[in-house]
Amino acid sequence: MANGLLARGMTGLLASPVLSPVADRVLAPLWNRRNAALNEAALEALALSAEDRVLEVGFGGGYLLERMASVVTRGLVAGVDVSPGMVARFGRRFGAETQSGRMDVRCAPAEDLPFEDGAFDKAVSVNSLFYWPDAAAGMRELARVLAPGGRLVLCLTCRKCLENRLVGRVARAWELDELLGLAIDTGFEIGSSERLADRHRLYWRLALTRSPGWETAPVTNGGSDRQTAHPDDAGCED
């Protein structure tokens, strides 16, 4: 409960017109640098083609959006973020691509994606899920905007490593069985799950498939009541 309230507070700060420009200047370069390995791991798992229609939720500094745009040259690369500063920054940087219809970047939360049902073949989110005020609602929205059989890739820092950091006090830390439960409850089938590492932390990479027969329905617990076991903290940076 406490972490959920703090996550809402963090989301509110990033969405603030006053603080958003600070996030643009300070946080964007930091996130791009610190999450580079996770972004590359996510890109690999997406296995993009030139014609794909792909969405990133919580694009932050825009590293992965830019990498995806270099591959998806005849489809669509879309992104949402709650920070107006991040959205404005990317809009300025990729104005030509946006005007041509190759990119679509909007200010919106995961829980209310401004896209039609089945609009995308693939979707991705990197180190963003633990900031979502309602993770189950966000995952249901991702299931809604993905076409049946579409792929979702999630990469995020593992629970033990996150708890060793300040961000662990303002974010919901997830363990693997919780993530898998959340995915199944919100319309996804599990393709693969891996624990990987970079020089900063251990992290999870999940490749999920949007269940063909799934329809939007209330989630019973979103995995929140499942028992978890902490992995060893080897590889976690204090």
C-alpha positions as CSV (number, residue, x, y, z in Angstrom):
1,M,0.0,0.0,0.0
2,A,2.7,2.5,1.0
3,N,4.8,1.8,-2.1
4,G,1.6,2.2,-4.3
5,L,1.0,5.6,-2.8
6,L,4.6,6.6,-3.3
7,A,4.5,5.4,-6.9
8,R,1.5,7.6,-7.5
9,G,3.5,10.5,-6.0
10,M,6.4,9.8,-8.3
11,T,4.1,9.6,-11.3
12,G,2.6,12.9,-10.2
13,L,6.0,14.6,-10.0
14,L,7.0,13.4,-13.4
15,A,3.7,14.7,-14.9
16,S,4.1,18.1,-13.2
17,P,4.5,21.0,-15.6
18,V,6.9,22.5,-13.1
19,L,9.2,19.5,-12.5
20,S,8.9,17.9,-15.9
21,P,11.5,20.2,-17.6
22,V,13.9,19.2,-14.8
23,A,13.3,15.5,-15.6
24,D,13.9,16.3,-19.2
25,R,17.4,17.8,-18.5
26,V,18.5,15.7,-15.6
27,L,16.8,12.3,-15.6
28,A,16.6,11.6,-19.4
29,P,20.4,11.3,-19.8
30,L,20.7,9.3,-16.6
31,W,18.0,6.8,-17.5
32,N,19.4,6.4,-21.0
33,R,22.9,5.6,-19.6
34,R,21.8,3.4,-16.6
35,N,19.2,1.4,-18.6
36,A,21.2,0.9,-21.8
37,A,21.7,-2.8,-21.2
38,L,18.0,-3.4,-20.4
39,N,17.0,-1.5,-23.4
40,E,19.3,-3.5,-25.7
41,A,18.0,-6.8,-24.1
42,A,14.4,-5.7,-24.7
43,L,15.2,-4.7,-28.3
44,E,16.7,-8.2,-28.9
45,A,13.6,-9.9,-27.6
46,L,11.3,-7.8,-29.7
47,A,12.8,-9.1,-32.9
48,L,11.5,-6.1,-34.8
49,S,11.0,-6.0,-38.6
50,A,10.7,-2.9,-40.8
51,E,6.9,-3.1,-41.0
52,D,6.1,-3.6,-37.3
53,R,3.8,-1.4,-35.3
54,V,5.4,-1.2,-31.9
55,L,4.6,0.8,-28.7
56,E,6.8,1.6,-25.7
57,V,5.2,2.5,-22.4
58,G,7.3,4.8,-20.2
59,F,9.9,5.7,-22.7
60,G,11.8,8.1,-20.4
61,G,14.9,9.4,-22.1
62,G,13.9,7.9,-25.4
63,Y,16.9,5.6,-26.0
64,L,14.8,2.6,-26.9
65,L,12.4,4.6,-29.1
66,E,15.4,5.8,-31.1
67,R,16.8,2.3,-31.5
68,M,13.5,0.9,-32.6
69,A,13.0,3.7,-35.1
70,S,16.3,2.7,-36.8
71,V,14.8,-0.7,-37.5
72,V,11.1,0.0,-38.0
73,T,11.4,2.1,-41.2
74,R,8.1,1.3,-42.9
75,G,5.8,0.7,-39.8
76,L,5.1,2.8,-36.7
77,V,7.1,3.5,-33.5
78,A,4.8,4.9,-30.8
79,G,5.5,5.8,-27.2
80,V,3.8,7.2,-24.2
81,D,5.2,8.8,-21.0
82,V,3.6,10.7,-18.2
83,S,6.3,13.4,-18.3
84,P,5.3,16.4,-20.6
85,G,9.0,17.3,-20.7
86,M,10.1,13.9,-22.0
87,V,7.3,14.0,-24.6
88,A,8.2,17.5,-25.7
89,R,11.9,16.6,-25.9
90,F,11.3,13.7,-28.2
91,G,8.8,15.6,-30.2
92,R,11.4,18.3,-30.9
93,R,14.1,15.7,-31.7
94,F,12.0,13.6,-34.1
95,G,9.6,16.2,-35.5
96,A,10.1,15.0,-39.1
97,E,9.4,11.4,-38.3
98,T,6.3,12.4,-36.3
99,Q,5.0,14.5,-39.2
100,S,5.6,11.7,-41.7
101,G,3.5,9.3,-39.5
102,R,6.5,7.0,-38.7
103,M,6.4,8.0,-35.0
104,D,3.6,8.9,-32.6
105,V,4.7,10.1,-29.1
106,R,2.1,11.1,-26.6
107,C,1.8,12.1,-22.9
108,A,-0.4,9.4,-21.3
109,P,-0.2,6.9,-18.4
110,A,0.0,3.1,-18.9
111,E,-3.5,2.8,-17.4
112,D,-5.1,4.9,-20.2
113,L,-3.4,4.3,-23.5
114,P,-4.7,6.7,-26.3
115,F,-4.8,4.0,-29.0
116,E,-7.4,1.8,-30.6
117,D,-7.9,-1.9,-29.8
118,G,-5.3,-4.1,-31.6
119,A,-3.3,-1.1,-32.9
120,F,0.1,-2.7,-32.4
121,D,2.0,-5.9,-33.2
122,K,4.5,-5.5,-30.4
123,A,4.9,-3.5,-27.2
124,V,7.7,-3.0,-24.7
125,S,8.3,-1.4,-21.3
126,V,11.7,-1.1,-19.5
127,N,12.0,-0.3,-15.8
128,S,8.7,1.5,-15.9
129,L,6.2,-1.1,-14.5
130,F,7.1,-0.4,-10.9
131,Y,6.1,3.2,-11.2
132,W,2.6,2.5,-12.5
133,P,0.0,3.4,-9.9
134,D,-2.2,0.4,-11.1
135,A,0.0,-2.2,-12.8
136,A,-2.9,-4.5,-13.5
137,A,-4.8,-1.8,-15.3
138,G,-1.7,-0.9,-17.3
139,M,-1.2,-4.5,-18.3
140,R,-4.9,-4.8,-19.4
141,E,-4.4,-1.7,-21.5
142,L,-1.4,-3.3,-23.2
143,A,-3.4,-6.4,-23.9
144,R,-6.2,-4.2,-25.4
145,V,-3.9,-2.3,-27.8
146,L,-2.0,-5.4,-28.9
147,A,-3.4,-7.5,-31.7
148,P,-4.1,-11.2,-30.7
149,G,-0.8,-13.0,-30.7
150,G,1.1,-9.8,-30.4
151,R,4.3,-9.7,-28.3
152,L,5.0,-7.8,-25.1
153,V,8.6,-7.6,-23.7
154,L,9.1,-6.4,-20.1
155,C,12.5,-5.7,-18.6
156,L,12.9,-4.5,-15.0
157,T,15.3,-4.6,-12.1
158,C,14.8,-7.5,-9.9
159,R,13.3,-7.0,-6.4
160,K,16.3,-7.6,-4.3
161,C,18.5,-5.1,-6.3
162,L,15.7,-2.5,-6.3
163,E,15.3,-2.7,-2.6
164,N,19.0,-1.8,-2.2
165,R,18.3,1.6,-3.7
166,L,16.5,4.7,-2.9
167,V,14.1,4.1,-5.8
168,G,12.9,1.0,-4.0
169,R,11.3,3.2,-1.4
170,V,9.1,4.9,-4.0
171,A,8.4,2.0,-6.4
172,R,6.7,-1.4,-6.3
173,A,9.3,-4.1,-6.4
174,W,8.3,-7.2,-8.4
175,E,9.6,-10.7,-8.1
176,L,9.4,-13.2,-11.0
177,D,6.4,-15.2,-9.8
178,E,4.4,-12.0,-9.2
179,L,5.2,-10.8,-12.7
180,L,4.2,-14.0,-14.3
181,G,0.9,-14.0,-12.3
182,L,0.2,-10.5,-13.3
183,A,0.8,-11.3,-16.9
184,I,-1.5,-14.4,-16.9
185,D,-4.2,-12.5,-15.1
186,T,-4.2,-9.7,-17.6
187,G,-4.4,-11.6,-20.9
188,F,-0.9,-12.8,-21.7
189,E,0.8,-16.2,-22.2
190,I,4.3,-16.7,-21.0
191,G,6.9,-17.1,-23.8
192,S,10.1,-16.9,-21.8
193,S,11.5,-15.4,-18.6
194,E,15.1,-14.8,-17.9
195,R,17.2,-13.3,-15.1
196,L,20.1,-11.3,-16.7
197,A,22.7,-8.9,-15.4
198,D,24.6,-5.8,-16.3
199,R,27.3,-4.1,-14.2
200,H,24.6,-2.3,-12.2
201,R,22.1,-5.0,-11.3
202,L,20.2,-8.2,-11.9
203,Y,17.1,-7.8,-14.0
204,W,14.2,-9.8,-15.4
205,R,13.4,-10.1,-19.1
206,L,9.9,-11.4,-20.0
207,A,8.7,-12.2,-23.4
208,L,4.9,-12.5,-23.4
209,T,2.2,-13.2,-26.0
210,R,-1.2,-11.6,-26.0
211,S,-3.7,-14.4,-25.6
212,P,-5.8,-14.8,-28.7
213,G,-9.0,-15.5,-26.9
214,W,-8.6,-12.9,-24.1
215,E,-11.2,-10.3,-23.4
216,T,-10.9,-7.4,-21.0
217,A,-12.0,-8.5,-17.5
218,P,-11.4,-7.5,-13.9
219,V,-8.3,-8.9,-12.4
220,T,-8.7,-10.8,-9.1
221,N,-5.3,-10.1,-7.5
222,G,-2.8,-9.2,-10.3
223,G,-0.4,-11.5,-8.6
224,S,-0.2,-9.3,-5.5
225,D,-1.2,-12.1,-3.1
226,R,1.3,-14.7,-4.4
227,Q,4.2,-15.8,-2.2
228,T,7.6,-14.8,-3.4
229,A,11.2,-15.8,-2.7
230,H,14.0,-13.3,-3.0
231,P,16.8,-14.2,-5.3
232,D,20.3,-13.9,-3.9
233,D,21.6,-10.4,-4.2
234,A,24.9,-11.3,-6.0
235,G,25.4,-8.7,-8.8
236,C,23.3,-6.0,-7.1
237,E,24.9,-2.6,-6.9
238,D,24.4,-0.9,-3.6
